[in-house]
Amino acid sequence: MTAKAQSMPLPRQQSNAIRCVLGMLGSDVHTKGIRTVASMLRSAGIDVVFAGEHLTIDQMVESVREAEPEFVGLSFSTAGYLVYMKLFTDAMKAAGLGHVSVMVGGLVHPDDEAVLRDMGVSGLFGPGTTTQDIVSWLNRVSAEKTFQQ
């Protein structure tokens, strides 16, 4: 399936379900983690839209725009995540999508966490993170957003 086909708007699984778009940027080939997380989050009641792998920044931003999620998650197992995330967060803001909470999973060096947070990444999940950790974070941040509205 192409990235365009995967990013088509989908009806929400449940009217009150948290919607999250997941995807991978660039040429990272380690896809097992994000596919597993997508499956586990779906099982936990999260409305997951898997945008695909090997996406460009523009393709991922378009997937987010079309799906209208509360959250977007990107997975990295290579060292290029700082460059990709700077480009991605800038593109999200330029597209008027700065309200969508961004989370990153995979292999992120602890020294880079503050840099990612400064870029607007609010959730960081590395090896050993449980599904419940992610679901709890999604629920908490979603509730905070609802309260602020």
C-alpha positions, 0 to 999 in steps of 0.5 A: 500500500502506498503512503497516500492510500494509508493516510486516507481519512478514516472514520473513528473506531469509537466516537470518544476514542483517542486518535493517534497517527503513527509512522516512520520517516526516511529510510529506517527499516526497523519497523517491527517496533512501531507495528507492534506498538500500533497493534497494542494501542489498537487493542487498548482502545486507541484509534490508530491510523498507521501512516506507513514507513519510509515517508517524507516529511510532507507525506507524514504531515498530510497524513496528520492533516487528513486524519485529524488526530490528537496525537502523532507518533514517530519511531526511530532506530537511527541517529537521524531523528534530531534532523527529521524531528526539527523538519517535522515539527516545523512543518507541522507548525507551518501547516497549522497543526501545532496543536497535535501532540507529538511523541517519539519512540525508539532509540533516542539518546537521553542527552537528546531528550531536552532538545526534542522537548524544545522542538515540541515533542511532549512524549518520549518512549524508549526501549522497555516502555510498556503499552500501559505507559503509552496509554496512560500518557495518551489518556492524561494528555488528552484529558489535559487538552479537554480540560484546557478547552 
